[in-house]
Amino acid sequence: MIKPVDRELFRTALWSADIDSLDLEKDRFIIIERFLEHGGDRHIDFIFKNYNVQDIIDVIKNSSYLSPRTVNYWCLFFNLKREETRCFSRQYQRLWSPS
């Protein structure tokens, strides 16, 4: 259950979610993911206070939502190899051959 004091914090990063139905434990992946991508300092403080570092690293490595810029930043922060992330390891199909 989201505390009333945190509702506005959640609305700024999870605007399409039903805040009242979010569960901090069950929905931790999407909460961490959206806070990393769309959040500010308060969002980052929240995830570091409410989740362990391994949960955050798992999101960075496995998210298909995070932008390359966000993944790169957090890889540098946690000293992770970019190639170990979904963002930088997936193969893009070329729609046309490069000239």
Secondary structure as GFF3:
##gff-version 3
##sequence-region A 1 99
A	DSSP	three_ten_helix	4	6	.	.	.	ID=ss1
A	DSSP	alpha_helix	7	13	.	.	.	ID=ss2
A	DSSP	three_ten_helix	19	21	.	.	.	ID=ss3
A	DSSP	alpha_helix	28	38	.	.	.	ID=ss4
A	DSSP	alpha_helix	41	50	.	.	.	ID=ss5
A	DSSP	alpha_helix	53	62	.	.	.	ID=ss6
A	DSSP	alpha_helix	68	78	.	.	.	ID=ss7
A	DSSP	three_ten_helix	82	84	.	.	.	ID=ss8
A	DSSP	alpha_helix	86	89	.	.	.	ID=ss9
###
